[in-house]
Amino acid sequence: MSTNQVNKVNPEEKIVYDKKEFNKIQEELVEKTNGKFFKSIKPSNAIFKRKSLTKNLVSCLLFVYKHYKYTDSKTTDYFPKKILLQYLIDHPHITRNFHHLKYWDLIHQMPTSPNEVIYKKGWYGITENGIAFIQKEIGIPKYALIHNDFAYEHTTNPYVMVSDFYTEVEQEELLKL
């Protein structure tokens, strides 16, 4: 069996371990796609929706964190929403807006193409910010201004911590196996 079959790498693809080489490839890709990877400047005539980080969203993030903590997953791993929120399956009202966590960079969608901005529907991973928020290392803005499913900006005041939604005891109880 060849190395490509073991690693399941397409012969046209390449695994890059060197950071400088990766950055060079990334820069070439961005140049080749004429800025397709960047959101345009905030439209002046756009109508923005103000989304709030709610207790339900923080509950969802706690269960995503729990999955990553107890399954030896890494922040580069992606899972279907139903696996991440398996403990909340009987509470669809809580999980309905789960994908809004991406507005605060607490979760991210699974990319499916190296040269286009395409995501696999329903597959998510936790970010470093999501982990730091649950571990009480950072606070995040409570409100995000959204247009076309993208957070163009956040209000700078107020900032919230996970402790604004759950006490230490409540959080420990939710994170138990």
C-alpha positions as CSV (number, residue, x, y, z in Angstrom):
1,M,0.0,0.0,0.0
2,S,1.4,3.4,-1.0
3,T,1.9,6.3,1.4
4,N,-0.8,8.2,-0.5
5,Q,-3.3,5.4,0.1
6,V,-2.4,5.3,3.8
7,N,-2.8,9.0,4.3
8,K,-5.7,9.2,1.8
9,V,-4.1,12.0,0.0
10,N,-5.1,12.8,-3.6
11,P,-2.0,12.7,-5.8
12,E,-2.8,16.3,-6.8
13,E,-2.9,17.4,-3.1
14,K,0.0,17.8,-0.8
15,I,0.4,17.8,3.0
16,V,2.4,20.9,4.1
17,Y,4.2,20.8,7.5
18,D,6.4,23.9,7.0
19,K,4.8,27.1,8.2
20,K,6.7,29.3,5.7
21,E,5.6,27.0,2.8
22,F,2.0,27.0,4.0
23,N,2.0,30.9,4.2
24,K,3.4,31.1,0.7
25,I,0.7,28.7,-0.7
26,Q,-2.0,30.7,1.2
27,E,-0.8,34.0,-0.2
28,E,-0.7,32.6,-3.8
29,L,-4.3,31.3,-3.3
30,V,-5.6,34.6,-2.1
31,E,-3.9,36.4,-5.0
32,K,-5.3,33.9,-7.5
33,T,-8.9,34.3,-6.2
34,N,-8.8,38.1,-6.3
35,G,-9.7,38.6,-2.7
36,K,-12.6,36.1,-2.7
37,F,-11.5,35.0,0.9
38,F,-12.2,38.5,2.3
39,K,-15.5,39.9,3.1
40,S,-16.1,43.2,1.5
41,I,-16.1,46.5,3.4
42,K,-19.2,47.1,5.5
43,P,-21.9,48.3,3.1
44,S,-23.1,51.7,4.0
45,N,-26.7,51.2,2.9
46,A,-27.1,47.7,4.5
47,I,-29.5,47.0,7.3
48,F,-27.8,45.3,10.2
49,K,-29.4,43.0,12.7
50,R,-28.1,43.1,16.2
51,K,-27.7,39.6,17.6
52,S,-27.1,39.0,21.3
53,L,-25.1,36.3,23.0
54,T,-27.8,34.5,25.0
55,K,-27.8,31.9,27.8
56,N,-29.1,29.4,25.2
57,L,-26.1,30.0,23.0
58,V,-23.7,29.7,25.9
59,S,-25.4,26.5,26.9
60,C,-24.8,25.1,23.4
61,L,-21.1,26.2,23.6
62,L,-20.7,24.5,27.0
63,F,-21.9,21.2,25.5
64,V,-19.6,21.6,22.4
65,Y,-16.7,22.2,24.9
66,K,-17.8,19.2,26.9
67,H,-17.6,17.1,23.7
68,Y,-14.1,18.3,22.9
69,K,-12.9,18.0,26.5
70,Y,-14.0,14.4,26.9
71,T,-13.3,12.9,23.5
72,D,-9.7,14.1,23.1
73,S,-10.7,16.2,20.1
74,K,-8.7,19.1,18.8
75,T,-9.8,22.5,17.6
76,T,-9.1,21.2,14.0
77,D,-11.7,18.5,14.3
78,Y,-15.2,19.0,13.0
79,F,-18.4,17.2,13.9
80,P,-22.1,17.3,12.9
81,K,-24.2,19.5,15.1
82,K,-26.2,16.6,16.4
83,I,-23.1,15.0,17.9
84,L,-21.9,18.2,19.5
85,L,-25.2,18.9,21.0
86,Q,-26.3,15.3,21.8
87,Y,-27.1,16.1,25.4
88,L,-29.5,18.8,24.3
89,I,-31.4,16.7,21.7
90,D,-34.6,17.1,23.8
91,H,-34.3,20.9,23.8
92,P,-34.6,22.1,20.2
93,H,-35.5,25.6,21.3
94,I,-32.0,25.9,22.8
95,T,-30.2,24.6,19.8
96,R,-32.2,26.4,17.1
97,N,-29.7,29.3,16.9
98,F,-26.5,27.3,17.6
99,H,-24.9,28.5,14.4
100,H,-25.0,32.1,15.6
101,L,-22.0,31.3,17.8
102,K,-19.9,31.8,14.7
103,Y,-20.6,35.5,14.9
104,W,-18.4,35.7,18.0
105,D,-15.7,33.2,16.6
106,L,-16.7,30.7,19.2
107,I,-17.3,28.0,16.7
108,H,-16.4,27.7,13.0
109,Q,-17.9,25.8,10.1
110,M,-16.1,23.0,8.3
111,P,-14.6,24.2,5.0
112,T,-14.9,21.9,2.1
113,S,-12.8,23.5,-0.6
114,P,-9.3,24.8,-0.5
115,N,-9.9,27.4,-3.2
116,E,-13.4,28.6,-2.6
117,V,-15.4,29.7,0.5
118,I,-17.7,26.7,0.8
119,Y,-18.7,25.1,4.1
120,K,-20.2,21.7,4.9
121,K,-23.7,22.3,6.1
122,G,-24.2,21.3,9.8
123,W,-20.6,20.5,10.6
124,Y,-18.8,22.7,13.2
125,G,-15.7,22.8,15.3
126,I,-14.8,24.8,18.4
127,T,-12.3,27.7,18.2
128,E,-9.6,28.7,20.5
129,N,-11.8,31.7,21.5
130,G,-14.6,29.3,22.3
131,I,-12.4,27.3,24.6
132,A,-10.9,30.4,26.2
133,F,-14.4,31.8,26.8
134,I,-15.6,28.7,28.6
135,Q,-12.4,28.5,30.6
136,K,-13.0,32.1,31.8
137,E,-9.8,33.4,30.1
138,I,-11.5,36.0,27.8
139,G,-14.7,38.0,27.7
140,I,-16.5,38.7,24.4
141,P,-18.8,41.5,23.2
142,K,-22.5,40.8,24.0
143,Y,-23.8,42.1,20.7
144,A,-22.8,41.5,17.0
145,L,-24.0,43.4,14.0
146,I,-25.0,41.0,11.3
147,H,-25.6,41.4,7.5
148,N,-25.9,38.5,5.1
149,D,-24.9,36.0,7.8
150,F,-21.6,37.8,8.6
151,A,-20.7,39.7,11.7
152,Y,-19.3,43.0,10.4
153,E,-18.7,44.4,13.8
154,H,-19.3,44.0,17.6
155,T,-20.4,46.5,20.1
156,T,-17.5,47.3,22.5
157,N,-19.7,47.5,25.5
158,P,-20.8,45.4,27.3
159,Y,-18.5,42.5,27.3
160,V,-19.7,39.3,28.9
161,M,-18.0,36.3,30.5
162,V,-19.3,32.8,30.9
163,S,-19.8,33.6,34.6
164,D,-22.5,36.2,33.5
165,F,-24.6,33.3,32.4
166,Y,-23.7,30.4,34.7
167,T,-22.3,30.2,38.3
168,E,-19.2,28.1,38.9
169,V,-21.4,25.3,40.4
170,E,-23.9,25.3,37.5
171,Q,-21.1,25.2,35.0
172,E,-19.3,22.3,36.7
173,E,-22.6,20.4,36.8
174,L,-23.2,20.9,33.1
175,L,-19.7,19.8,32.3
176,K,-19.8,16.6,34.2
177,L,-19.9,13.3,32.3
